[in-house]
């Protein structure tokens, strides 16, 4: 029987996309203040429905994600590219990118960590990690 209160006409719960990342955390090690680094988080859709990433948001303006805007079919793969700009950052860094998608649960958090040093290799203490 149809449920008129459902948000969509599709009640097929068997077509569920599932993220499978090679890794969800990356430590970029030590970099010099002002360097921009990039990292590619590779994933596969191991579910039974098309995977759609609705948005990807960095924890601050220094962490910028790029993601596939087309649906990733079951068995398909994709890449979330993250660029971190270390300009003005000091000491240990812990940055995240939150993906919003049609998976269950609908959020996935990717993390990059590392230490930003001065040009001479010394570390300035980081007040808040932002």
Rosetta constraint file for C-alpha pairs under 8 A:
AtomPair CA 14 CA 48 HARMONIC 7.05 0.50
AtomPair CA 14 CA 49 HARMONIC 7.94 0.50
AtomPair CA 15 CA 47 HARMONIC 7.41 0.50
AtomPair CA 15 CA 48 HARMONIC 4.80 0.50
AtomPair CA 15 CA 49 HARMONIC 4.26 0.50
AtomPair CA 15 CA 50 HARMONIC 7.81 0.50
AtomPair CA 16 CA 47 HARMONIC 5.59 0.50
AtomPair CA 16 CA 48 HARMONIC 5.24 0.50
AtomPair CA 16 CA 49 HARMONIC 4.76 0.50
AtomPair CA 16 CA 50 HARMONIC 7.58 0.50
AtomPair CA 16 CA 103 HARMONIC 6.64 0.50
AtomPair CA 16 CA 104 HARMONIC 7.68 0.50
AtomPair CA 17 CA 45 HARMONIC 6.20 0.50
AtomPair CA 17 CA 46 HARMONIC 6.82 0.50
AtomPair CA 17 CA 47 HARMONIC 4.12 0.50
AtomPair CA 17 CA 48 HARMONIC 5.56 0.50
AtomPair CA 17 CA 49 HARMONIC 4.64 0.50
AtomPair CA 17 CA 50 HARMONIC 5.80 0.50
AtomPair CA 17 CA 51 HARMONIC 5.03 0.50
AtomPair CA 17 CA 74 HARMONIC 7.01 0.50
AtomPair CA 17 CA 102 HARMONIC 7.07 0.50
AtomPair CA 17 CA 103 HARMONIC 5.39 0.50
AtomPair CA 17 CA 104 HARMONIC 7.86 0.50
AtomPair CA 18 CA 45 HARMONIC 5.36 0.50
AtomPair CA 18 CA 46 HARMONIC 5.32 0.50
AtomPair CA 18 CA 47 HARMONIC 4.43 0.50
AtomPair CA 18 CA 48 HARMONIC 7.76 0.50
AtomPair CA 18 CA 51 HARMONIC 7.23 0.50
AtomPair CA 18 CA 103 HARMONIC 5.78 0.50
AtomPair CA 18 CA 104 HARMONIC 7.43 0.50
AtomPair CA 19 CA 43 HARMONIC 6.49 0.50
AtomPair CA 19 CA 44 HARMONIC 6.04 0.50
AtomPair CA 19 CA 45 HARMONIC 5.16 0.50
AtomPair CA 19 CA 46 HARMONIC 6.46 0.50
AtomPair CA 19 CA 47 HARMONIC 7.52 0.50
AtomPair CA 19 CA 51 HARMONIC 8.00 0.50
AtomPair CA 19 CA 103 HARMONIC 7.37 0.50
AtomPair CA 20 CA 43 HARMONIC 5.37 0.50
AtomPair CA 20 CA 44 HARMONIC 5.19 0.50
AtomPair CA 20 CA 45 HARMONIC 6.26 0.50
AtomPair CA 20 CA 46 HARMONIC 6.44 0.50
AtomPair CA 21 CA 41 HARMONIC 7.02 0.50
AtomPair CA 21 CA 42 HARMONIC 5.82 0.50
AtomPair CA 21 CA 43 HARMONIC 4.17 0.50
AtomPair CA 21 CA 44 HARMONIC 6.46 0.50
AtomPair CA 22 CA 41 HARMONIC 7.20 0.50
AtomPair CA 22 CA 42 HARMONIC 5.90 0.50
AtomPair CA 22 CA 43 HARMONIC 6.12 0.50
AtomPair CA 23 CA 41 HARMONIC 6.83 0.50
AtomPair CA 23 CA 42 HARMONIC 7.59 0.50
AtomPair CA 24 CA 41 HARMONIC 7.15 0.50
AtomPair CA 24 CA 109 HARMONIC 7.40 0.50
AtomPair CA 24 CA 110 HARMONIC 4.97 0.50
AtomPair CA 24 CA 111 HARMONIC 6.33 0.50
AtomPair CA 25 CA 110 HARMONIC 5.90 0.50
AtomPair CA 25 CA 111 HARMONIC 4.61 0.50
AtomPair CA 25 CA 112 HARMONIC 5.70 0.50
AtomPair CA 25 CA 113 HARMONIC 7.75 0.50
AtomPair CA 26 CA 39 HARMONIC 7.95 0.50
AtomPair CA 26 CA 111 HARMONIC 6.33 0.50
AtomPair CA 26 CA 112 HARMONIC 4.80 0.50
AtomPair CA 26 CA 113 HARMONIC 6.34 0.50
AtomPair CA 27 CA 112 HARMONIC 5.66 0.50
AtomPair CA 27 CA 113 HARMONIC 4.67 0.50
AtomPair CA 27 CA 114 HARMONIC 5.35 0.50
AtomPair CA 28 CA 112 HARMONIC 7.01 0.50
AtomPair CA 28 CA 113 HARMONIC 6.17 0.50
AtomPair CA 28 CA 114 HARMONIC 5.10 0.50
AtomPair CA 28 CA 115 HARMONIC 7.81 0.50
AtomPair CA 29 CA 113 HARMONIC 7.47 0.50
AtomPair CA 29 CA 114 HARMONIC 4.70 0.50
AtomPair CA 29 CA 115 HARMONIC 6.06 0.50
AtomPair CA 30 CA 114 HARMONIC 5.90 0.50
AtomPair CA 30 CA 115 HARMONIC 4.76 0.50
AtomPair CA 30 CA 116 HARMONIC 5.83 0.50
AtomPair CA 30 CA 117 HARMONIC 6.87 0.50
AtomPair CA 31 CA 35 HARMONIC 6.70 0.50
AtomPair CA 31 CA 114 HARMONIC 7.74 0.50
AtomPair CA 31 CA 115 HARMONIC 6.40 0.50
AtomPair CA 31 CA 116 HARMONIC 5.10 0.50
AtomPair CA 31 CA 117 HARMONIC 6.11 0.50
AtomPair CA 32 CA 86 HARMONIC 7.55 0.50
AtomPair CA 32 CA 116 HARMONIC 5.52 0.50
AtomPair CA 32 CA 117 HARMONIC 4.87 0.50
AtomPair CA 32 CA 118 HARMONIC 5.66 0.50
AtomPair CA 32 CA 119 HARMONIC 5.69 0.50
AtomPair CA 32 CA 121 HARMONIC 7.32 0.50
AtomPair CA 33 CA 86 HARMONIC 5.38 0.50
AtomPair CA 33 CA 87 HARMONIC 5.32 0.50
AtomPair CA 33 CA 88 HARMONIC 6.50 0.50
AtomPair CA 33 CA 89 HARMONIC 6.40 0.50
AtomPair CA 33 CA 90 HARMONIC 7.03 0.50
AtomPair CA 33 CA 116 HARMONIC 5.60 0.50
AtomPair CA 33 CA 117 HARMONIC 5.67 0.50
AtomPair CA 33 CA 118 HARMONIC 5.45 0.50
AtomPair CA 33 CA 119 HARMONIC 6.61 0.50
AtomPair CA 34 CA 85 HARMONIC 6.73 0.50
AtomPair CA 34 CA 86 HARMONIC 4.99 0.50
AtomPair CA 34 CA 87 HARMONIC 3.79 0.50
AtomPair CA 34 CA 88 HARMONIC 6.84 0.50
AtomPair CA 34 CA 89 HARMONIC 7.99 0.50
AtomPair CA 35 CA 85 HARMONIC 6.24 0.50
AtomPair CA 35 CA 86 HARMONIC 5.51 0.50
AtomPair CA 35 CA 87 HARMONIC 6.63 0.50
AtomPair CA 36 CA 83 HARMONIC 6.74 0.50
AtomPair CA 36 CA 84 HARMONIC 5.57 0.50
AtomPair CA 36 CA 85 HARMONIC 4.43 0.50
AtomPair CA 36 CA 86 HARMONIC 6.05 0.50
AtomPair CA 36 CA 87 HARMONIC 7.91 0.50
AtomPair CA 37 CA 83 HARMONIC 5.67 0.50
AtomPair CA 37 CA 84 HARMONIC 5.35 0.50
AtomPair CA 37 CA 85 HARMONIC 6.67 0.50
AtomPair CA 38 CA 81 HARMONIC 6.87 0.50
AtomPair CA 38 CA 82 HARMONIC 5.52 0.50
AtomPair CA 38 CA 83 HARMONIC 4.37 0.50
AtomPair CA 38 CA 84 HARMONIC 6.33 0.50
AtomPair CA 39 CA 81 HARMONIC 5.76 0.50
AtomPair CA 39 CA 82 HARMONIC 5.34 0.50
AtomPair CA 39 CA 83 HARMONIC 6.63 0.50
AtomPair CA 40 CA 79 HARMONIC 6.06 0.50
AtomPair CA 40 CA 80 HARMONIC 5.66 0.50
AtomPair CA 40 CA 81 HARMONIC 4.43 0.50
AtomPair CA 40 CA 82 HARMONIC 6.35 0.50
AtomPair CA 41 CA 79 HARMONIC 5.55 0.50
AtomPair CA 41 CA 80 HARMONIC 5.06 0.50
AtomPair CA 41 CA 81 HARMONIC 6.28 0.50
AtomPair CA 41 CA 82 HARMONIC 7.82 0.50
AtomPair CA 42 CA 77 HARMONIC 7.43 0.50
AtomPair CA 42 CA 78 HARMONIC 5.99 0.50
AtomPair CA 42 CA 79 HARMONIC 4.52 0.50
AtomPair CA 42 CA 80 HARMONIC 6.48 0.50
AtomPair CA 43 CA 77 HARMONIC 5.59 0.50
AtomPair CA 43 CA 78 HARMONIC 5.47 0.50
AtomPair CA 43 CA 79 HARMONIC 6.09 0.50
AtomPair CA 43 CA 80 HARMONIC 7.96 0.50
AtomPair CA 44 CA 75 HARMONIC 6.54 0.50
AtomPair CA 44 CA 76 HARMONIC 5.78 0.50
AtomPair CA 44 CA 77 HARMONIC 4.12 0.50
AtomPair CA 44 CA 78 HARMONIC 6.35 0.50
AtomPair CA 45 CA 50 HARMONIC 7.88 0.50
AtomPair CA 45 CA 51 HARMONIC 6.62 0.50
AtomPair CA 45 CA 72 HARMONIC 6.76 0.50
AtomPair CA 45 CA 73 HARMONIC 6.83 0.50
AtomPair CA 45 CA 74 HARMONIC 5.32 0.50
AtomPair CA 45 CA 75 HARMONIC 5.40 0.50
AtomPair CA 45 CA 76 HARMONIC 5.61 0.50
AtomPair CA 45 CA 77 HARMONIC 6.06 0.50
AtomPair CA 46 CA 74 HARMONIC 5.99 0.50
AtomPair CA 46 CA 75 HARMONIC 5.64 0.50
AtomPair CA 46 CA 76 HARMONIC 7.91 0.50
AtomPair CA 47 CA 74 HARMONIC 5.69 0.50
AtomPair CA 47 CA 75 HARMONIC 7.51 0.50
AtomPair CA 48 CA 74 HARMONIC 5.38 0.50
AtomPair CA 49 CA 73 HARMONIC 6.59 0.50
AtomPair CA 49 CA 74 HARMONIC 5.73 0.50
AtomPair CA 50 CA 71 HARMONIC 5.67 0.50
AtomPair CA 50 CA 72 HARMONIC 5.44 0.50
AtomPair CA 50 CA 73 HARMONIC 4.41 0.50
AtomPair CA 50 CA 74 HARMONIC 5.88 0.50
AtomPair CA 51 CA 71 HARMONIC 5.38 0.50
AtomPair CA 51 CA 72 HARMONIC 4.92 0.50
AtomPair CA 51 CA 73 HARMONIC 6.28 0.50
AtomPair CA 51 CA 74 HARMONIC 7.50 0.50
AtomPair CA 51 CA 101 HARMONIC 7.18 0.50
AtomPair CA 51 CA 102 HARMONIC 6.30 0.50
AtomPair CA 51 CA 103 HARMONIC 6.96 0.50
AtomPair CA 52 CA 69 HARMONIC 7.34 0.50
AtomPair CA 52 CA 70 HARMONIC 6.89 0.50
AtomPair CA 52 CA 71 HARMONIC 4.76 0.50
AtomPair CA 52 CA 72 HARMONIC 6.49 0.50
AtomPair CA 52 CA 101 HARMONIC 5.52 0.50
AtomPair CA 52 CA 102 HARMONIC 5.75 0.50
AtomPair CA 53 CA 67 HARMONIC 7.60 0.50
AtomPair CA 53 CA 68 HARMONIC 7.26 0.50
AtomPair CA 53 CA 69 HARMONIC 6.65 0.50
AtomPair CA 53 CA 71 HARMONIC 7.52 0.50
AtomPair CA 53 CA 99 HARMONIC 6.80 0.50
AtomPair CA 53 CA 100 HARMONIC 5.91 0.50
AtomPair CA 53 CA 101 HARMONIC 4.21 0.50
AtomPair CA 53 CA 102 HARMONIC 6.83 0.50
AtomPair CA 54 CA 69 HARMONIC 7.64 0.50
AtomPair CA 54 CA 99 HARMONIC 7.58 0.50
AtomPair CA 54 CA 100 HARMONIC 5.46 0.50
AtomPair CA 54 CA 101 HARMONIC 5.19 0.50
AtomPair CA 54 CA 102 HARMONIC 7.68 0.50
AtomPair CA 55 CA 99 HARMONIC 5.82 0.50
AtomPair CA 55 CA 100 HARMONIC 5.22 0.50
AtomPair CA 55 CA 101 HARMONIC 7.12 0.50
AtomPair CA 56 CA 65 HARMONIC 6.31 0.50
AtomPair CA 56 CA 66 HARMONIC 7.55 0.50
AtomPair CA 56 CA 67 HARMONIC 7.29 0.50
AtomPair CA 56 CA 97 HARMONIC 6.35 0.50
AtomPair CA 56 CA 98 HARMONIC 5.52 0.50
AtomPair CA 56 CA 99 HARMONIC 4.43 0.50
AtomPair CA 56 CA 100 HARMONIC 6.33 0.50
AtomPair CA 57 CA 64 HARMONIC 7.48 0.50
AtomPair CA 57 CA 65 HARMONIC 6.84 0.50
AtomPair CA 57 CA 97 HARMONIC 5.30 0.50
AtomPair CA 57 CA 98 HARMONIC 5.29 0.50
AtomPair CA 57 CA 99 HARMONIC 6.67 0.50
AtomPair CA 58 CA 62 HARMONIC 7.81 0.50
AtomPair CA 58 CA 63 HARMONIC 5.13 0.50
AtomPair CA 58 CA 64 HARMONIC 5.76 0.50
AtomPair CA 58 CA 65 HARMONIC 6.59 0.50
AtomPair CA 58 CA 95 HARMONIC 7.42 0.50
AtomPair CA 58 CA 96 HARMONIC 5.83 0.50
AtomPair CA 58 CA 97 HARMONIC 4.33 0.50
AtomPair CA 58 CA 98 HARMONIC 6.56 0.50
AtomPair CA 59 CA 63 HARMONIC 6.72 0.50
AtomPair CA 59 CA 95 HARMONIC 5.96 0.50
AtomPair CA 59 CA 96 HARMONIC 5.29 0.50
AtomPair CA 59 CA 97 HARMONIC 6.10 0.50
AtomPair CA 59 CA 98 HARMONIC 7.84 0.50
AtomPair CA 60 CA 95 HARMONIC 7.61 0.50
AtomPair CA 60 CA 130 HARMONIC 6.97 0.50
AtomPair CA 62 CA 83 HARMONIC 7.83 0.50
AtomPair CA 62 CA 84 HARMONIC 5.56 0.50
AtomPair CA 62 CA 85 HARMONIC 5.06 0.50
AtomPair CA 62 CA 86 HARMONIC 7.09 0.50
AtomPair CA 63 CA 82 HARMONIC 6.71 0.50
AtomPair CA 63 CA 83 HARMONIC 5.74 0.50
AtomPair CA 63 CA 84 HARMONIC 4.61 0.50
AtomPair CA 63 CA 85 HARMONIC 6.67 0.50
AtomPair CA 63 CA 95 HARMONIC 7.03 0.50
AtomPair CA 63 CA 96 HARMONIC 7.71 0.50
AtomPair CA 63 CA 97 HARMONIC 7.59 0.50
AtomPair CA 64 CA 82 HARMONIC 5.59 0.50
AtomPair CA 64 CA 83 HARMONIC 5.19 0.50
AtomPair CA 64 CA 84 HARMONIC 6.54 0.50
AtomPair CA 65 CA 80 HARMONIC 6.64 0.50
AtomPair CA 65 CA 81 HARMONIC 5.60 0.50
AtomPair CA 65 CA 82 HARMONIC 4.42 0.50
AtomPair CA 65 CA 83 HARMONIC 6.44 0.50
AtomPair CA 65 CA 97 HARMONIC 7.03 0.50
AtomPair CA 66 CA 80 HARMONIC 5.74 0.50
AtomPair CA 66 CA 81 HARMONIC 5.07 0.50
AtomPair CA 66 CA 82 HARMONIC 6.39 0.50
AtomPair CA 67 CA 78 HARMONIC 7.98 0.50
AtomPair CA 67 CA 79 HARMONIC 6.47 0.50
AtomPair CA 67 CA 80 HARMONIC 4.78 0.50
AtomPair CA 67 CA 81 HARMONIC 6.54 0.50
AtomPair CA 68 CA 78 HARMONIC 6.75 0.50
AtomPair CA 68 CA 79 HARMONIC 7.11 0.50
AtomPair CA 68 CA 80 HARMONIC 7.36 0.50
AtomPair CA 72 CA 76 HARMONIC 5.62 0.50
AtomPair CA 72 CA 77 HARMONIC 6.59 0.50
AtomPair CA 72 CA 78 HARMONIC 7.19 0.50
AtomPair CA 86 CA 90 HARMONIC 7.92 0.50
AtomPair CA 86 CA 116 HARMONIC 6.81 0.50
AtomPair CA 89 CA 93 HARMONIC 7.91 0.50
AtomPair CA 89 CA 116 HARMONIC 6.46 0.50
AtomPair CA 89 CA 126 HARMONIC 7.41 0.50
AtomPair CA 89 CA 129 HARMONIC 7.34 0.50
AtomPair CA 89 CA 130 HARMONIC 7.05 0.50
AtomPair CA 90 CA 115 HARMONIC 7.36 0.50
AtomPair CA 90 CA 116 HARMONIC 5.13 0.50
AtomPair CA 90 CA 117 HARMONIC 6.33 0.50
AtomPair CA 90 CA 118 HARMONIC 7.72 0.50
AtomPair CA 90 CA 123 HARMONIC 6.81 0.50
AtomPair CA 90 CA 124 HARMONIC 5.49 0.50
AtomPair CA 90 CA 125 HARMONIC 6.21 0.50
AtomPair CA 90 CA 126 HARMONIC 5.00 0.50
AtomPair CA 90 CA 129 HARMONIC 7.42 0.50
AtomPair CA 91 CA 115 HARMONIC 5.11 0.50
AtomPair CA 91 CA 116 HARMONIC 4.98 0.50
AtomPair CA 91 CA 117 HARMONIC 6.33 0.50
AtomPair CA 91 CA 123 HARMONIC 5.68 0.50
AtomPair CA 91 CA 124 HARMONIC 5.77 0.50
AtomPair CA 91 CA 125 HARMONIC 5.42 0.50
AtomPair CA 91 CA 126 HARMONIC 5.00 0.50
AtomPair CA 91 CA 129 HARMONIC 7.56 0.50
AtomPair CA 92 CA 113 HARMONIC 7.30 0.50
AtomPair CA 92 CA 114 HARMONIC 5.68 0.50
AtomPair CA 92 CA 115 HARMONIC 4.27 0.50
AtomPair CA 92 CA 116 HARMONIC 6.39 0.50
AtomPair CA 92 CA 126 HARMONIC 6.89 0.50
AtomPair CA 92 CA 129 HARMONIC 6.77 0.50
AtomPair CA 93 CA 112 HARMONIC 7.87 0.50
AtomPair CA 93 CA 113 HARMONIC 5.29 0.50
AtomPair CA 93 CA 114 HARMONIC 5.34 0.50
AtomPair CA 93 CA 115 HARMONIC 5.82 0.50
AtomPair CA 93 CA 116 HARMONIC 7.25 0.50
AtomPair CA 93 CA 129 HARMONIC 5.43 0.50
AtomPair CA 93 CA 130 HARMONIC 7.63 0.50
AtomPair CA 94 CA 111 HARMONIC 7.05 0.50
AtomPair CA 94 CA 112 HARMONIC 5.97 0.50
AtomPair CA 94 CA 113 HARMONIC 4.54 0.50
AtomPair CA 94 CA 114 HARMONIC 6.98 0.50
AtomPair CA 94 CA 129 HARMONIC 6.85 0.50
AtomPair CA 95 CA 111 HARMONIC 5.74 0.50
AtomPair CA 95 CA 112 HARMONIC 5.33 0.50
AtomPair CA 95 CA 113 HARMONIC 6.33 0.50
AtomPair CA 96 CA 109 HARMONIC 6.47 0.50
AtomPair CA 96 CA 110 HARMONIC 5.54 0.50
AtomPair CA 96 CA 111 HARMONIC 4.43 0.50
AtomPair CA 96 CA 112 HARMONIC 6.30 0.50
AtomPair CA 97 CA 109 HARMONIC 5.67 0.50
AtomPair CA 97 CA 110 HARMONIC 5.18 0.50
AtomPair CA 97 CA 111 HARMONIC 6.46 0.50
AtomPair CA 98 CA 107 HARMONIC 6.59 0.50
AtomPair CA 98 CA 108 HARMONIC 5.75 0.50
AtomPair CA 98 CA 109 HARMONIC 4.51 0.50
AtomPair CA 98 CA 110 HARMONIC 6.45 0.50
AtomPair CA 99 CA 106 HARMONIC 7.98 0.50
AtomPair CA 99 CA 107 HARMONIC 5.45 0.50
AtomPair CA 99 CA 108 HARMONIC 5.12 0.50
AtomPair CA 99 CA 109 HARMONIC 6.24 0.50
AtomPair CA 99 CA 110 HARMONIC 7.95 0.50
AtomPair CA 100 CA 106 HARMONIC 5.63 0.50
AtomPair CA 100 CA 107 HARMONIC 4.78 0.50
AtomPair CA 100 CA 108 HARMONIC 6.84 0.50
AtomPair CA 101 CA 106 HARMONIC 5.11 0.50
AtomPair CA 101 CA 107 HARMONIC 6.34 0.50
AtomPair CA 102 CA 106 HARMONIC 5.55 0.50
AtomPair CA 103 CA 107 HARMONIC 7.50 0.50
AtomPair CA 116 CA 123 HARMONIC 7.02 0.50
AtomPair CA 117 CA 121 HARMONIC 5.38 0.50
AtomPair CA 117 CA 122 HARMONIC 5.48 0.50
AtomPair CA 117 CA 123 HARMONIC 4.66 0.50
AtomPair CA 117 CA 124 HARMONIC 6.89 0.50
AtomPair CA 118 CA 122 HARMONIC 5.31 0.50
AtomPair CA 118 CA 123 HARMONIC 5.99 0.50
AtomPair CA 118 CA 124 HARMONIC 7.11 0.50
